[in-house]
Amino acid sequence: MASADEKFSVGTWRAEPYAEYIEAYPGDEYTRIIEGRVTLTQDDGTTWTFGPGDAFTIAAGWRGEYWGAR
């Protein structure tokens, strides 16, 4: 679901295990993990891992590796 101006959206996303390097995250994003795990590693080496029940945000322009696993 998205607002009429497309500046705000809400949805559910399911992913298979994957890894991706992100040059510049396209927008601010709030995420709550329902199942599985995700690890974010910023370019400066700072790493966070989140699992079921955790929530986090990614700011527009964030740069680093995004690893998802079941």
N, C-alpha and C positions, 0 to 999 in steps of 0.2 A: 504494500500500500504506500502511496506517495502523496504528498501535498500537491495542490494544483500547480504551484510554482516549481515543483520538483526539488526544493531545498531541504526537504525532510522526508525520510522514508522509514518504514518499519517492515521487517520481514523475518522469516526463518530460513536459515541456510544450513545445508548438510554437506559435509565434505568427506571425501575419501582421504587417506593419508597422502600428504603432498608436501612439497617445499617450494618456496618462491622467494626471489630477491625482489624487493620493491624499491624502486628509485625515488619515488615521491608519492606517498599515499594520497589518493585523489580528494578525500574529504574527511571531516571529523567523523569518527565512528565509535559507538558504544556497543560492546559485545558481552553477552552472558553465555557461559559455556554450560550446555545441558549434558553433553556426553563427549567423551574423548579428552584430548589435551591439545594445547597450542603453546609453542615457545616462540617468543619474539626476541631477536637479537639485534640491537641497534648497531649502527656503524662504529660507535665508540666501544663496543664490546659488552655493554650493559645487557643482561639477559633476564627475562621474566618467563615463567612457566605458569600456565593457568589450567585448571581442571574443572570438573563438574561443580556447579554452584558459584564459581568465581566470575567476576565481571571486571572489565577493563575498558579503557578508551584508547584510541589511536588518533593523534592529531593530524590534520591535513599537512602533508609535506614530510611525514615521518619516513625514515629511510632505514632499511635493514632487511634481515631474513625473517620469514614467517614460516614456521614448521607446524603442520597439523598432523595429529595421529588419533586413531580410535582408542 
